[in-house]
Amino acid sequence: MRVSSRRRFRAALEILRRNGVCWSESELLRRLAKMYLRHWRGRDRKSATARRYNCLLEGEKYVRMAWYADQMLYAILWQRAVHSGESISRMLDFAIRYYLPRLMEEYLRSPMPGCQRAAKNCSYWLRRYRERPNPQPEIFITYQCETHENSNSALEYSQEYRMYRKKDLLIAEIPY
């Protein structure tokens, strides 16, 4: 990834630690990758392969960064890389530049228990979150899958998911 993105990433990790959120680098990258996947829309074209991003370009310097991701997330990212023609490192670089501030606002707008600095800074992060031009609503997702037939000759199942806005949902209304 770019040196500037790496510097931005390290600074954000330090800010999170000072405010009581103790994540590893891998955990923060995992959350950024999931946010990237959630917001990516694509352009309806499919590439034959993922591009190579770590080759040197004029004037750009890159640093390598170890990331321990689970196989499922990596498989989804790789499929997205093949579909979009971008490498995973390019996706993470983009996520650091564009989605990291949003991620920090989501987690730091409410104070962490036992952290005085977080209690002082939460009003700043809450104001930043509210000033976003298109704030994402908090949602609760329920998922249900039922298998009707599973044999050597046929598989029949149904899936259903529902999304509820958290502000419109009481705890007693959460389906199990």
Secondary structure, 3 states (H helix, E strand, C coil): CEHHHHHHHHHHHHHHHHCCCCCCHHHHHHHHHHHHHHHCCCCCCCCCCCCCCCCCCCCCCECCCCCCCCHHHHHHHHHHHHHHCCCHHHHHHHHHHHCHHHHHHHHHCCCCCCCHHHHHHHHHHHHHHHCCCCCCCCEEEEEEEEEEEECCCCEEEEEEEEEEEHHHCCHHHCCC
